[in-house]
């Protein structure tokens, strides 16, 4: 398993898997679920879909944080 930051559920991006859940992305960016989906819609975050499940590319979260 990968490291999270305490009880917040935020992910240590250096040791994270290639894909994050929406919940993990919310905790890492400290934003709401709606904000994550808005960022996906605007192209700021890259989403991969597996049927109904959505995962966020870890590298797109890291790029967003680096800005």
N, CA, C, O and CB atoms as a CASP TS submission, in Angstrom:
PFRMAT TS
TARGET T0000
AUTHOR 0000-0000-0000
METHOD Language model
MODEL 1
PARENT N/A
ATOM      1  N   UNK     1       0.847  -1.182   0.000  1.00  0.00           N
ATOM      2  CA  UNK     1       0.000   0.000   0.000  1.00  0.00           C
ATOM      3  C   UNK     1       0.888   1.239   0.000  1.00  0.00           C
ATOM      4  O   UNK     1       2.063   1.160   0.359  1.00  0.00           O
ATOM      5  CB  UNK     1      -0.961   0.002   1.224  1.00  0.00           C
ATOM      6  N   UNK     2       0.354   2.344  -0.387  1.00  0.00           N
ATOM      7  CA  UNK     2       1.092   3.589  -0.453  1.00  0.00           C
ATOM      8  C   UNK     2       0.792   4.432   0.764  1.00  0.00           C
ATOM      9  O   UNK     2      -0.178   4.197   1.485  1.00  0.00           O
ATOM     10  CB  UNK     2       0.756   4.352  -1.729  1.00  0.00           C
ATOM     11  N   UNK     3       1.647   5.426   0.982  1.00  0.00           N
ATOM     12  CA  UNK     3       1.522   6.288   2.154  1.00  0.00           C
ATOM     13  C   UNK     3       0.434   7.329   1.972  1.00  0.00           C
ATOM     14  O   UNK     3       0.262   7.889   0.889  1.00  0.00           O
ATOM     15  CB  UNK     3       2.841   6.970   2.448  1.00  0.00           C
ATOM     16  N   UNK     4      -0.294   7.578   3.047  1.00  0.00           N
ATOM     17  CA  UNK     4      -1.212   8.698   3.073  1.00  0.00           C
ATOM     18  C   UNK     4      -0.744   9.649   4.155  1.00  0.00           C
ATOM     19  O   UNK     4       0.059   9.286   5.015  1.00  0.00           O
ATOM     20  CB  UNK     4      -2.678   8.234   3.318  1.00  0.00           C
ATOM     21  N   UNK     5      -1.241  10.842   4.106  1.00  0.00           N
ATOM     22  CA  UNK     5      -0.821  11.883   5.028  1.00  0.00           C
ATOM     23  C   UNK     5      -1.782  11.920   6.215  1.00  0.00           C
ATOM     24  O   UNK     5      -2.788  12.629   6.187  1.00  0.00           O
ATOM     25  CB  UNK     5      -0.762  13.263   4.318  1.00  0.00           C
ATOM     26  N   UNK     6      -1.467  11.156   7.249  1.00  0.00           N
ATOM     27  CA  UNK     6      -2.289  11.160   8.463  1.00  0.00           C
ATOM     28  C   UNK     6      -3.706  10.694   8.198  1.00  0.00           C
ATOM     29  O   UNK     6      -3.929   9.798   7.384  1.00  0.00           O
ATOM     30  CB  UNK     6      -2.319  12.543   9.070  1.00  0.00           C
ATOM     31  N   UNK     7      -4.652  11.293   8.875  1.00  0.00           N
ATOM     32  CA  UNK     7      -6.056  10.913   8.761  1.00  0.00           C
ATOM     33  C   UNK     7      -6.773  11.594   7.604  1.00  0.00           C
ATOM     34  O   UNK     7      -7.940  11.300   7.345  1.00  0.00           O
ATOM     35  CB  UNK     7      -6.769  11.226  10.037  1.00  0.00           C
ATOM     36  N   UNK     8      -6.094  12.502   6.904  1.00  0.00           N
ATOM     37  CA  UNK     8      -6.757  13.257   5.844  1.00  0.00           C
ATOM     38  C   UNK     8      -7.005  12.428   4.601  1.00  0.00           C
ATOM     39  O   UNK     8      -7.894  12.755   3.815  1.00  0.00           O
ATOM     40  CB  UNK     8      -5.942  14.460   5.485  1.00  0.00           C
ATOM     41  N   UNK     9      -6.242  11.360   4.401  1.00  0.00           N
ATOM     42  CA  UNK     9      -6.370  10.554   3.199  1.00  0.00           C
ATOM     43  C   UNK     9      -5.579  11.105   2.034  1.00  0.00           C
ATOM     44  O   UNK     9      -5.624  10.549   0.936  1.00  0.00           O
ATOM     45  CB  UNK     9      -7.804  10.441   2.816  1.00  0.00           C
ATOM     46  N   UNK    10      -4.846  12.203   2.256  1.00  0.00           N
ATOM     47  CA  UNK    10      -4.019  12.776   1.198  1.00  0.00           C
ATOM     48  C   UNK    10      -2.909  11.795   0.843  1.00  0.00           C
ATOM     49  O   UNK    10      -2.402  11.081   1.708  1.00  0.00           O
ATOM     50  CB  UNK    10      -3.427  14.145   1.631  1.00  0.00           C
ATOM     51  N   UNK    11      -2.540  11.763  -0.415  1.00  0.00           N
ATOM     52  CA  UNK    11      -1.582  10.781  -0.912  1.00  0.00           C
ATOM     53  C   UNK    11      -0.214  11.405  -1.095  1.00  0.00           C
ATOM     54  O   UNK    11      -0.092  12.521  -1.599  1.00  0.00           O
ATOM     55  CB  UNK    11      -2.064  10.179  -2.228  1.00  0.00           C
ATOM     56  N   UNK    12       0.822  10.675  -0.680  1.00  0.00           N
ATOM     57  CA  UNK    12       2.210  11.058  -0.958  1.00  0.00           C
ATOM     58  C   UNK    12       2.454  10.715  -2.424  1.00  0.00           C
ATOM     59  O   UNK    12       2.627   9.544  -2.763  1.00  0.00           O
ATOM     60  CB  UNK    12       3.250  10.317   0.010  1.00  0.00           C
ATOM     61  N   UNK    13       2.469  11.718  -3.294  1.00  0.00           N
ATOM     62  CA  UNK    13       2.515  11.493  -4.732  1.00  0.00           C
ATOM     63  C   UNK    13       3.798  10.820  -5.203  1.00  0.00           C
ATOM     64  O   UNK    13       3.805  10.206  -6.271  1.00  0.00           O
ATOM     65  CB  UNK    13       2.349  12.793  -5.444  1.00  0.00           C
ATOM     66  N   UNK    14       4.879  10.916  -4.442  1.00  0.00           N
ATOM     67  CA  UNK    14       6.124  10.261  -4.837  1.00  0.00           C
ATOM     68  C   UNK    14       6.026   8.743  -4.748  1.00  0.00           C
ATOM     69  O   UNK    14       6.734   8.033  -5.461  1.00  0.00           O
ATOM     70  CB  UNK    14       7.267  10.752  -3.971  1.00  0.00           C
ATOM     71  N   UNK    15       5.152   8.243  -3.878  1.00  0.00           N
ATOM     72  CA  UNK    15       5.023   6.806  -3.678  1.00  0.00           C
ATOM     73  C   UNK    15       3.630   6.294  -4.027  1.00  0.00           C
ATOM     74  O   UNK    15       3.260   5.185  -3.644  1.00  0.00           O
ATOM     75  CB  UNK    15       5.350   6.455  -2.248  1.00  0.00           C
ATOM     76  N   UNK    16       2.880   7.080  -4.733  1.00  0.00           N
ATOM     77  CA  UNK    16       1.498   6.735  -5.052  1.00  0.00           C
ATOM     78  C   UNK    16       1.419   5.846  -6.290  1.00  0.00           C
ATOM     79  O   UNK    16       2.331   5.832  -7.116  1.00  0.00           O
ATOM     80  CB  UNK    16       0.672   8.003  -5.263  1.00  0.00           C
ATOM     81  N   UNK    17       0.321   5.107  -6.407  1.00  0.00           N
ATOM     82  CA  UNK    17       0.101   4.343  -7.638  1.00  0.00           C
ATOM     83  C   UNK    17      -0.164   5.298  -8.804  1.00  0.00           C
ATOM     84  O   UNK    17      -0.336   6.499  -8.599  1.00  0.00           O
ATOM     85  CB  UNK    17      -1.085   3.353  -7.466  1.00  0.00           C
ATOM     86  N   UNK    18      -0.195   4.770 -10.008  1.00  0.00           N
ATOM     87  CA  UNK    18      -0.370   5.590 -11.211  1.00  0.00           C
ATOM     88  C   UNK    18      -1.742   6.247 -11.272  1.00  0.00           C
ATOM     89  O   UNK    18      -1.904   7.289 -11.906  1.00  0.00           O
ATOM     90  CB  UNK    18      -0.159   4.745 -12.449  1.00  0.00           C
ATOM     91  N   UNK    19      -2.728   5.645 -10.618  1.00  0.00           N
ATOM     92  CA  UNK    19      -4.092   6.165 -10.640  1.00  0.00           C
ATOM     93  C   UNK    19      -4.616   6.341  -9.228  1.00  0.00           C
ATOM     94  O   UNK    19      -4.363   5.513  -8.353  1.00  0.00           O
ATOM     95  CB  UNK    19      -5.015   5.237 -11.435  1.00  0.00           C
ATOM     96  N   UNK    20      -5.353   7.433  -9.010  1.00  0.00           N
ATOM     97  CA  UNK    20      -5.967   7.719  -7.709  1.00  0.00           C
ATOM     98  C   UNK    20      -7.484   7.710  -7.846  1.00  0.00           C
ATOM     99  O   UNK    20      -8.025   7.989  -8.916  1.00  0.00           O
ATOM    100  CB  UNK    20      -5.480   9.086  -7.153  1.00  0.00           C
ATOM    101  N   UNK    21      -8.156   7.389  -6.761  1.00  0.00           N
ATOM    102  CA  UNK    21      -9.608   7.519  -6.756  1.00  0.00           C
ATOM    103  C   UNK    21      -9.970   9.000  -6.663  1.00  0.00           C
ATOM    104  O   UNK    21      -9.127   9.838  -6.343  1.00  0.00           O
ATOM    105  CB  UNK    21     -10.239   6.714  -5.577  1.00  0.00           C
ATOM    106  N   UNK    22     -11.220   9.306  -6.943  1.00  0.00           N
ATOM    107  CA  UNK    22     -11.681  10.684  -6.808  1.00  0.00           C
ATOM    108  C   UNK    22     -11.544  11.119  -5.347  1.00  0.00           C
ATOM    109  O   UNK    22     -11.155  12.254  -5.074  1.00  0.00           O
ATOM    110  CB  UNK    22     -13.155  10.829  -7.294  1.00  0.00           C
ATOM    111  N   UNK    23     -11.857  10.238  -4.422  1.00  0.00           N
ATOM    112  CA  UNK    23     -11.756  10.566  -2.993  1.00  0.00           C
ATOM    113  C   UNK    23     -10.314  10.882  -2.601  1.00  0.00           C
ATOM    114  O   UNK    23     -10.074  11.840  -1.866  1.00  0.00           O
ATOM    115  CB  UNK    23     -12.290   9.403  -2.137  1.00  0.00           C
ATOM    116  N   UNK    24      -9.351  10.091  -3.081  1.00  0.00           N
ATOM    117  CA  UNK    24      -7.943  10.347  -2.789  1.00  0.00           C
ATOM    118  C   UNK    24      -7.497  11.675  -3.412  1.00  0.00           C
ATOM    119  O   UNK    24      -6.730  12.426  -2.811  1.00  0.00           O
ATOM    120  CB  UNK    24      -7.066   9.187  -3.308  1.00  0.00           C
ATOM    121  N   UNK    25      -7.983  11.949  -4.612  1.00  0.00           N
ATOM    122  CA  UNK    25      -7.645  13.198  -5.285  1.00  0.00           C
ATOM    123  C   UNK    25      -8.190  14.390  -4.510  1.00  0.00           C
ATOM    124  O   UNK    25      -7.502  15.398  -4.348  1.00  0.00           O
ATOM    125  CB  UNK    25      -8.191  13.203  -6.718  1.00  0.00           C
ATOM    126  N   UNK    26      -9.422  14.275  -4.032  1.00  0.00           N
ATOM    127  CA  UNK    26     -10.023  15.343  -3.215  1.00  0.00           C
ATOM    128  C   UNK    26      -9.170  15.621  -1.982  1.00  0.00           C
ATOM    129  O   UNK    26      -8.892  16.777  -1.662  1.00  0.00           O
ATOM    130  CB  UNK    26     -11.461  14.960  -2.789  1.00  0.00           C
ATOM    131  N   UNK    27      -8.755  14.559  -1.292  1.00  0.00           N
ATOM    132  CA  UNK    27      -7.966  14.721  -0.075  1.00  0.00           C
ATOM    133  C   UNK    27      -6.595  15.304  -0.380  1.00  0.00           C
ATOM    134  O   UNK    27      -6.098  16.142   0.373  1.00  0.00           O
ATOM    135  CB  UNK    27      -7.818  13.385   0.644  1.00  0.00           C
ATOM    136  N   UNK    28      -5.980  14.873  -1.467  1.00  0.00           N
ATOM    137  CA  UNK    28      -4.650  15.348  -1.819  1.00  0.00           C
ATOM    138  C   UNK    28      -4.660  16.824  -2.194  1.00  0.00           C
ATOM    139  O   UNK    28      -3.761  17.574  -1.814  1.00  0.00           O
ATOM    140  CB  UNK    28      -4.088  14.527  -2.964  1.00  0.00           C
ATOM    141  N   UNK    29      -5.685  17.237  -2.943  1.00  0.00           N
ATOM    142  CA  UNK    29      -5.786  18.632  -3.373  1.00  0.00           C
ATOM    143  C   UNK    29      -6.534  19.512  -2.377  1.00  0.00           C
ATOM    144  O   UNK    29      -6.557  20.736  -2.510  1.00  0.00           O
ATOM    145  CB  UNK    29      -6.470  18.703  -4.711  1.00  0.00           C
ATOM    146  N   UNK    30      -7.152  18.869  -1.365  1.00  0.00           N
ATOM    147  CA  UNK    30      -7.954  19.574  -0.362  1.00  0.00           C
ATOM    148  C   UNK    30      -9.091  20.368  -1.020  1.00  0.00           C
ATOM    149  O   UNK    30      -9.309  21.541  -0.719  1.00  0.00           O
ATOM    150  CB  UNK    30      -7.059  20.517   0.468  1.00  0.00           C
ATOM    151  N   UNK    31      -9.804  19.692  -1.924  1.00  0.00           N
ATOM    152  CA  UNK    31     -10.939  20.288  -2.623  1.00  0.00           C
ATOM    153  C   UNK    31     -12.119  19.320  -2.568  1.00  0.00           C
ATOM    154  O   UNK    31     -11.969  18.164  -2.172  1.00  0.00           O
ATOM    155  CB  UNK    31     -10.571  20.633  -4.101  1.00  0.00           C
ATOM    156  N   UNK    32     -13.285  19.803  -2.967  1.00  0.00           N
ATOM    157  CA  UNK    32     -14.484  18.972  -2.953  1.00  0.00           C
ATOM    158  C   UNK    32     -14.541  18.055  -4.172  1.00  0.00           C
ATOM    159  O   UNK    32     -13.804  18.230  -5.142  1.00  0.00           O
ATOM    160  CB  UNK    32     -15.732  19.848  -2.899  1.00  0.00           C
ATOM    161  N   UNK    33     -15.425  17.086  -4.093  1.00  0.00           N
ATOM    162  CA  UNK    33     -15.673  16.160  -5.196  1.00  0.00           C
ATOM    163  C   UNK    33     -16.106  16.920  -6.454  1.00  0.00           C
ATOM    164  O   UNK    33     -15.639  16.624  -7.555  1.00  0.00           O
ATOM    165  CB  UNK    33     -16.747  15.126  -4.800  1.00  0.00           C
ATOM    166  N   UNK    34     -16.997  17.898  -6.286  1.00  0.00           N
ATOM    167  CA  UNK    34     -17.457  18.689  -7.431  1.00  0.00           C
ATOM    168  C   UNK    34     -16.297  19.441  -8.082  1.00  0.00           C
ATOM    169  O   UNK    34     -16.237  19.549  -9.307  1.00  0.00           O
ATOM    170  CB  UNK    34     -18.547  19.680  -6.993  1.00  0.00           C
ATOM    171  N   UNK    35     -15.390  19.954  -7.279  1.00  0.00           N
ATOM    172  CA  UNK    35     -14.231  20.670  -7.823  1.00  0.00           C
ATOM    173  C   UNK    35     -13.357  19.732  -8.643  1.00  0.00           C
ATOM    174  O   UNK    35     -12.870  20.114  -9.707  1.00  0.00           O
ATOM    175  CB  UNK    35     -13.405  21.307  -6.690  1.00  0.00           C
ATOM    176  N   UNK    36     -13.154  18.510  -8.162  1.00  0.00           N
ATOM    177  CA  UNK    36     -12.366  17.531  -8.925  1.00  0.00           C
ATOM    178  C   UNK    36     -13.026  17.266 -10.269  1.00  0.00           C
ATOM    179  O   UNK    36     -12.347  17.250 -11.295  1.00  0.00           O
ATOM    180  CB  UNK    36     -12.211  16.207  -8.133  1.00  0.00           C
ATOM    181  N   UNK    37     -14.349  17.058 -10.281  1.00  0.00           N
ATOM    182  CA  UNK    37     -15.035  16.809 -11.548  1.00  0.00           C
ATOM    183  C   UNK    37     -15.005  18.046 -12.452  1.00  0.00           C
ATOM    184  O   UNK    37     -14.939  17.904 -13.673  1.00  0.00           O
ATOM    185  CB  UNK    37     -16.484  16.382 -11.289  1.00  0.00           C
ATOM    186  N   UNK    38     -15.052  19.246 -11.884  1.00  0.00           N
ATOM    187  CA  UNK    38     -14.905  20.463 -12.690  1.00  0.00           C
ATOM    188  C   UNK    38     -13.504  20.543 -13.303  1.00  0.00           C
ATOM    189  O   UNK    38     -13.350  20.952 -14.453  1.00  0.00           O
ATOM    190  CB  UNK    38     -15.181  21.717 -11.829  1.00  0.00           C
ATOM    191  N   UNK    39     -12.484  20.151 -12.533  1.00  0.00           N
ATOM    192  CA  UNK    39     -11.114  20.153 -13.041  1.00  0.00           C
ATOM    193  C   UNK    39     -10.950  19.120 -14.164  1.00  0.00           C
ATOM    194  O   UNK    39     -10.210  19.352 -15.120  1.00  0.00           O
ATOM    195  CB  UNK    39     -10.117  19.864 -11.898  1.00  0.00           C
ATOM    196  N   UNK    40     -11.631  18.003 -14.047  1.00  0.00           N
ATOM    197  CA  UNK    40     -11.618  16.997 -15.119  1.00  0.00           C
ATOM    198  C   UNK    40     -12.262  17.585 -16.367  1.00  0.00           C
ATOM    199  O   UNK    40     -11.719  17.467 -17.465  1.00  0.00           O
ATOM    200  CB  UNK    40     -12.361  15.695 -14.680  1.00  0.00           C
ATOM    201  N   UNK    41     -13.416  18.214 -16.199  1.00  0.00           N
ATOM    202  CA  UNK    41     -14.141  18.801 -17.318  1.00  0.00           C
ATOM    203  C   UNK    41     -13.376  19.900 -18.029  1.00  0.00           C
ATOM    204  O   UNK    41     -13.499  20.068 -19.242  1.00  0.00           O
ATOM    205  CB  UNK    41     -15.440  19.340 -16.844  1.00  0.00           C
ATOM    206  N   UNK    42     -12.582  20.650 -17.271  1.00  0.00           N
ATOM    207  CA  UNK    42     -11.820  21.754 -17.865  1.00  0.00           C
ATOM    208  C   UNK    42     -10.468  21.300 -18.403  1.00  0.00           C
ATOM    209  O   UNK    42      -9.746  22.096 -19.003  1.00  0.00           O
ATOM    210  CB  UNK    42     -11.614  22.855 -16.841  1.00  0.00           C
ATOM    211  N   UNK    43     -10.116  20.027 -18.195  1.00  0.00           N
ATOM    212  CA  UNK    43      -8.854  19.505 -18.706  1.00  0.00           C
ATOM    213  C   UNK    43      -7.673  19.669 -17.771  1.00  0.00           C
ATOM    214  O   UNK    43      -6.547  19.341 -18.144  1.00  0.00           O
ATOM    215  CB  UNK    43      -8.539  20.158 -19.981  1.00  0.00           C
ATOM    216  N   UNK    44      -7.901  20.169 -16.564  1.00  0.00           N
ATOM    217  CA  UNK    44      -6.800  20.348 -15.603  1.00  0.00           C
ATOM    218  C   UNK    44      -6.349  19.016 -15.007  1.00  0.00           C
ATOM    219  O   UNK    44      -5.190  18.867 -14.619  1.00  0.00           O
ATOM    220  CB  UNK    44      -7.228  21.300 -14.478  1.00  0.00           C
ATOM    221  N   UNK    45      -7.268  18.050 -14.934  1.00  0.00           N
ATOM    222  CA  UNK    45      -6.950  16.707 -14.449  1.00  0.00           C
ATOM    223  C   UNK    45      -7.336  15.696 -15.519  1.00  0.00           C
ATOM    224  O   UNK    45      -8.320  15.880 -16.237  1.00  0.00           O
ATOM    225  CB  UNK    45      -7.684  16.402 -13.105  1.00  0.00           C
ATOM    226  N   UNK    46      -6.545  14.620 -15.618  1.00  0.00           N
ATOM    227  CA  UNK    46      -6.827  13.562 -16.584  1.00  0.00           C
ATOM    228  C   UNK    46      -7.516  12.389 -15.892  1.00  0.00           C
ATOM    229  O   UNK    46      -7.045  11.883 -14.874  1.00  0.00           O
ATOM    230  CB  UNK    46      -5.528  13.093 -17.274  1.00  0.00           C
ATOM    231  N   UNK    47      -8.638  11.972 -16.467  1.00  0.00           N
ATOM    232  CA  UNK    47      -9.430  10.878 -15.895  1.00  0.00           C
ATOM    233  C   UNK    47      -9.299   9.648 -16.800  1.00  0.00           C
ATOM    234  O   UNK    47      -9.227   9.756 -18.024  1.00  0.00           O
ATOM    235  CB  UNK    47     -10.936  11.296 -15.732  1.00  0.00           C
ATOM    236  N   UNK    48      -9.272   8.485 -16.158  1.00  0.00           N
ATOM    237  CA  UNK    48      -9.342   7.205 -16.846  1.00  0.00           C
ATOM    238  C   UNK    48     -10.595   6.520 -16.325  1.00  0.00           C
ATOM    239  O   UNK    48     -10.809   6.453 -15.114  1.00  0.00           O
ATOM    240  CB  UNK    48      -8.042   6.324 -16.612  1.00  0.00           C
ATOM    241  N   UNK    49     -11.425   6.012 -17.228  1.00  0.00           N
ATOM    242  CA  UNK    49     -12.660   5.352 -16.812  1.00  0.00           C
ATOM    243  C   UNK    49     -12.547   3.853 -16.998  1.00  0.00           C
ATOM    244  O   UNK    49     -12.033   3.375 -18.009  1.00  0.00           O
ATOM    245  CB  UNK    49     -13.857   5.893 -17.597  1.00  0.00           C
ATOM    246  N   UNK    50     -13.029   3.125 -16.023  1.00  0.00           N
ATOM    247  CA  UNK    50     -13.147   1.671 -16.058  1.00  0.00           C
ATOM    248  C   UNK    50     -14.607   1.355 -15.807  1.00  0.00           C
ATOM    249  O   UNK    50     -15.018   1.195 -14.657  1.00  0.00           O
ATOM    250  CB  UNK    50     -12.205   0.969 -14.999  1.00  0.00           C
ATOM    251  N   UNK    51     -15.392   1.263 -16.861  1.00  0.00           N
ATOM    252  CA  UNK    51     -16.832   1.112 -16.685  1.00  0.00           C
ATOM    253  C   UNK    51     -17.375   2.377 -16.054  1.00  0.00           C
ATOM    254  O   UNK    51     -17.241   3.461 -16.621  1.00  0.00           O
ATOM    255  CB  UNK    51     -17.171  -0.133 -15.817  1.00  0.00           C
ATOM    256  N   UNK    52     -17.987   2.251 -14.887  1.00  0.00           N
ATOM    257  CA  UNK    52     -18.520   3.416 -14.180  1.00  0.00           C
ATOM    258  C   UNK    52     -17.512   4.060 -13.240  1.00  0.00           C
ATOM    259  O   UNK    52     -17.729   5.169 -12.753  1.00  0.00           O
ATOM    260  CB  UNK    52     -19.740   3.024 -13.403  1.00  0.00           C
ATOM    261  N   UNK    53     -16.404   3.358 -12.984  1.00  0.00           N
ATOM    262  CA  UNK    53     -15.392   3.868 -12.049  1.00  0.00           C
ATOM    263  C   UNK    53     -14.465   4.862 -12.738  1.00  0.00           C
ATOM    264  O   UNK    53     -14.021   4.640 -13.865  1.00  0.00           O
ATOM    265  CB  UNK    53     -14.572   2.709 -11.457  1.00  0.00           C
ATOM    266  N   UNK    54     -14.184   5.946 -12.051  1.00  0.00           N
ATOM    267  CA  UNK    54     -13.259   6.966 -12.563  1.00  0.00           C
ATOM    268  C   UNK    54     -12.008   6.966 -11.701  1.00  0.00           C
ATOM    269  O   UNK    54     -12.084   6.892 -10.475  1.00  0.00           O
ATOM    270  CB  UNK    54     -13.922   8.382 -12.576  1.00  0.00           C
ATOM    271  N   UNK    55     -10.863   7.051 -12.351  1.00  0.00           N
ATOM    272  CA  UNK    55      -9.588   7.192 -11.657  1.00  0.00           C
ATOM    273  C   UNK    55      -8.855   8.383 -12.258  1.00  0.00           C
ATOM    274  O   UNK    55      -8.991   8.677 -13.446  1.00  0.00           O
ATOM    275  CB  UNK    55      -8.729   5.885 -11.761  1.00  0.00           C
ATOM    276  N   UNK    56      -8.084   9.055 -11.430  1.00  0.00           N
ATOM    277  CA  UNK    56      -7.355  10.249 -11.835  1.00  0.00           C
ATOM    278  C   UNK    56      -5.882   9.896 -11.946  1.00  0.00           C
ATOM    279  O   UNK    56      -5.319   9.257 -11.057  1.00  0.00           O
ATOM    280  CB  UNK    56      -7.578  11.419 -10.831  1.00  0.00           C
ATOM    281  N   UNK    57      -5.265  10.315 -13.038  1.00  0.00           N
ATOM    282  CA  UNK    57      -3.846  10.045 -13.235  1.00  0.00           C
ATOM    283  C   UNK    57      -3.030  10.831 -12.213  1.00  0.00           C
ATOM    284  O   UNK    57      -3.178  12.047 -12.091  1.00  0.00           O
ATOM    285  CB  UNK    57      -3.411  10.405 -14.678  1.00  0.00           C
ATOM    286  N   UNK    58      -2.173  10.133 -11.487  1.00  0.00           N
ATOM    287  CA  UNK    58      -1.349  10.752 -10.454  1.00  0.00           C
ATOM    288  C   UNK    58      -0.451  11.840 -11.027  1.00  0.00           C
ATOM    289  O   UNK    58      -0.234  12.870 -10.388  1.00  0.00           O
ATOM    290  CB  UNK    58      -0.503   9.699  -9.757  1.00  0.00           C
ATOM    291  N   UNK    59       0.069  11.615 -12.230  1.00  0.00           N
ATOM    292  CA  UNK    59       0.954  12.630 -12.814  1.00  0.00           C
ATOM    293  C   UNK    59       0.210  13.918 -13.133  1.00  0.00           C
ATOM    294  O   UNK    59       0.812  14.992 -13.106  1.00  0.00           O
ATOM    295  CB  UNK    59       1.608  12.093 -14.078  1.00  0.00           C
ATOM    296  N   UNK    60      -1.090  13.840 -13.436  1.00  0.00           N
ATOM    297  CA  UNK    60      -1.837  15.078 -13.680  1.00  0.00           C
ATOM    298  C   UNK    60      -2.086  15.838 -12.377  1.00  0.00           C
ATOM    299  O   UNK    60      -2.147  17.068 -12.383  1.00  0.00           O
ATOM    300  CB  UNK    60      -3.174  14.767 -14.372  1.00  0.00           C
ATOM    301  N   UNK    61      -2.229  15.126 -11.268  1.00  0.00           N
ATOM    302  CA  UNK    61      -2.368  15.776  -9.952  1.00  0.00           C
ATOM    303  C   UNK    61      -1.049  16.459  -9.598  1.00  0.00           C
ATOM    304  O   UNK    61      -1.043  17.595  -9.122  1.00  0.00           O
ATOM    305  CB  UNK    61      -2.770  14.734  -8.841  1.00  0.00           C
ATOM    306  N   UNK    62       0.068  15.768  -9.830  1.00  0.00           N
ATOM    307  CA  UNK    62       1.376  16.349  -9.534  1.00  0.00           C
ATOM    308  C   UNK    62       1.636  17.594 -10.371  1.00  0.00           C
ATOM    309  O   UNK    62       2.167  18.581  -9.861  1.00  0.00           O
ATOM    310  CB  UNK    62       2.476  15.324  -9.775  1.00  0.00           C
ATOM    311  N   UNK    63       1.267  17.561 -11.655  1.00  0.00           N
ATOM    312  CA  UNK    63       1.437  18.745 -12.522  1.00  0.00           C
ATOM    313  C   UNK    63       0.601  19.908 -12.011  1.00  0.00           C
ATOM    314  O   UNK    63       1.065  21.048 -12.000  1.00  0.00           O
ATOM    315  CB  UNK    63       1.046  18.417 -13.982  1.00  0.00           C
ATOM    316  N   UNK    64      -0.623  19.632 -11.590  1.00  0.00           N
ATOM    317  CA  UNK    64      -1.491  20.679 -11.077  1.00  0.00           C
ATOM    318  C   UNK    64      -0.901  21.314  -9.819  1.00  0.00           C
ATOM    319  O   UNK    64      -0.946  22.533  -9.655  1.00  0.00           O
ATOM    320  CB  UNK    64      -2.880  20.118 -10.786  1.00  0.00           C
ATOM    321  N   UNK    65      -0.354  20.493  -8.941  1.00  0.00           N
ATOM    322  CA  UNK    65       0.251  21.007  -7.709  1.00  0.00           C
ATOM    323  C   UNK    65       1.535  21.791  -7.979  1.00  0.00           C
ATOM    324  O   UNK    65       1.885  22.686  -7.209  1.00  0.00           O
ATOM    325  CB  UNK    65       0.544  19.857  -6.756  1.00  0.00           C
ATOM    326  N   UNK    66       2.230  21.466  -9.054  1.00  0.00           N
ATOM    327  CA  UNK    66       3.486  22.129  -9.387  1.00  0.00           C
ATOM    328  C   UNK    66       3.264  23.521  -9.969  1.00  0.00           C
ATOM    329  O   UNK    66       4.192  24.329 -10.009  1.00  0.00           O
ATOM    330  CB  UNK    66       4.274  21.283 -10.367  1.00  0.00           C
ATOM    331  N   UNK    67       2.060  23.806 -10.413  1.00  0.00           N
ATOM    332  CA  UNK    67       1.773  25.119 -11.028  1.00  0.00           C
ATOM    333  C   UNK    67       1.777  26.219 -10.016  1.00  0.00           C
ATOM    334  O   UNK    67       1.555  27.379 -10.363  1.00  0.00           O
ATOM    335  CB  UNK    67       0.438  25.103 -11.737  1.00  0.00           C
TER
END
